[in-house]
């Protein structure tokens, strides 16, 4: 342990502790903008500088460790003046129109500037103009270069966490800025649209394409019947920025809020997650029993960010993806082909909206392969953040709303469908049903918990072997594209052998998706959100996808059986039907 003094307060901290964390142990918060634990500890913003007794210059606290007897001062006149000047200089190159910024009230820079009492800036504005400030507004990920503070969080997250290397620095000196790497345009890049750069951005420089007005327009159109689906992971996060407790922010209270917004029918994507298990689980058993997974595994296909990544970096393995559509797209196909028939209306009358924890879903719904004879599967995708903005726009107070059930006949779901939102959940749900299909009876519901994606070990993924009717199935679960690359390289080199692999582009799975709320405390909440999903599964009356009565009815009335000709037409896709820019 090391003894240090922070503003006259003596504390003991472990050796190697940074000044920033030592101050926190003493109850002193040092403001910072660029710092991101274990990812971005470069001291670029210089807002966290402090005075150290015996040192001539101020020292950034985020990347300097303490030493025995260190005396730290965070509130001297010199520190305050320097911190203020540094923030004012950052503001001079920042578009300060906060009233029209979606991060207003939840912005690191705004918070620090307010705390410092900066009411006017002595430095002239120096904003980017012309072609350098342009960005395609139809791309699911939007970047405003004049809101970027060059903290380089996005670069570090994309490089170190995801390993995709979409962002880099361009220019030199005072004209240095963050841009797409390799002198590419964003549409020419191999961006997976995981959105992790967005959730880790401290300002409004990165955001999803805003589609809320399209949703309001559809709701207001008397010729449209609006159908909305809610992804499993959304229920764990939608209340965070609304100030709701987990007990208040229930999925049935969210259903009530969506009806108050004007949606005609409200459903849970967990229903089509159960449907996905029926199709993907059956497909896996066919491939496994035919010996097709002896050398290379079948990969899950429900994460569009992962599919984009594989098609860019490992295109030779595209055929190893399950052909099953994602739950989002399956729900849209069933809505247009089955639910429309139940309502007695033409499919084109229905407007299908998804609330997703993901921005890659915005691109997925527009793929040329995501349609049936009834038309486009899903018409519009909104992130969890966009849902919150719509609720605020209508001045709703969800905590005062009564809980309301989902509509029928696509409203019933199982615990297996709910855990799709957590890493390992897809694999666990699939194995539960695969065991039933092989053995004709259900396994214990907790039989496959070994696949739950903790992955705290050095290899970065979870692996487990299971006995399905006398045959051993080798499985792996991985989340985060950096971990995924290491897993795929191990498979390619023959160091790892699996039959079935679940991949989620975002660390922690959909619970940590790029469309989830951004938090000023920089805490990673995917694990906590995922545990809530597993807790919901544990208390569910139905825990096996094949026991979902409305899924059974759908097969009986329309699809026949998993893998049937009709099921293939509605619920499966051709991954070769569209192209991605190839990674070098």
C-alpha angles and dihedrals in degrees: 000000000000125000116221137162122225116190089334094313115120116218138169118223134170118272111269094032113144121241088246093059094039089056090049089054087056091051094256120127114207112202117237139167112186100038117111116170114256091349110059114021098143103119091230100147096046089209091120095057117137138182119256119198109248095019120110097207132048113260128218106242098206098071106024119091123220124248132205112290095008114163112207127190119190100170108049121129091251092052093047093049093047093047091050093049092049092051092046090053090051090049091052088066095040130090098240097191091124095166090068096041119099091215093060107131091017101058124117093210094048090049094051093045091050092048090052091050095238104170098159134016122230091200120084119246114263107186131167115255138179126024093344090066095051124107130171108259094202094061113100091234116059126195125194106198092196092061093050113108094191092243088144094220091131091053093050095045092049093045104037103027102031103020094215098115097208095147131058142152121271131186127024139258115354089351093061111126141164116258142150110299125250094029089283132143115242092249089054092052129091092240108161091206090231088146095216089130088059097050091049097045111109094209139030093276091110126038143140121271105274110241099162094109090055088055093049090048091052091049090051094048108100090202094059130078106207118215118185129192126197121214116229095244094053092071091063096055113024094091097050099088092034090063094244124147118233088254091056097041097069123156091242091054087052088052089054091050092051091053089050088053087058106258111151099213129022124199140166120243086217085083092062090040085065088048090051090054091054092053101035094041091051091046091052092051091051092050094042095048090047090056094245093131096053093103105015129024131237110249126214115249104197095101110075092193089059092046090052090049095050093047090052102041105023104023091155088071097053090111089058090069118098109254090222115116118237118268089256093057094040090055091051092050092049090046094054096040105032111017092046088055090050090052092045094235135120114267092239089064090066120084110196117206126185127204104208138173088224142072095204086070088068089062094040095059090054096053113122090234096056100089143079134204086283091063136252112000099220122019102192139010124204125187124229087257092055091051089054091050091052091050090051092045090057092045092236122167103207094187089067094051122099116239114261130197124239121259124261151276091025098037105090119094140165135231087255089063093048095056091060085093094065127068108263092022096105092050093047093048092047093050092050091058096037088056090052093048091051100040103028092233137076121262119223105287091239095049096108104039089119088082094061102125107247094136094172090147126098095261092062101225141075122240132185138166123220137188113236108182096325097318124102117233116200112211138181133188123198135171129188120046094246090060089042092058091052091049094048092047089051090052092047091050092049094244092118131037125192139161099205128023129186116205128188118183095212122068107257092016126261090336086072094039126151091248095056123106119290114231127205091216091066090225116155104233103176094101094051092047091048092053089055089056092051089049090053090051092051093056095042120117090217117045103164123074093217089060094060101120094207092051088051090050091049091055092045095048103035120359106040099206140346110286094019121144091259092047090051091052095049105029109030133068144196110246089194091061094090137032137231127201106264121243116235 
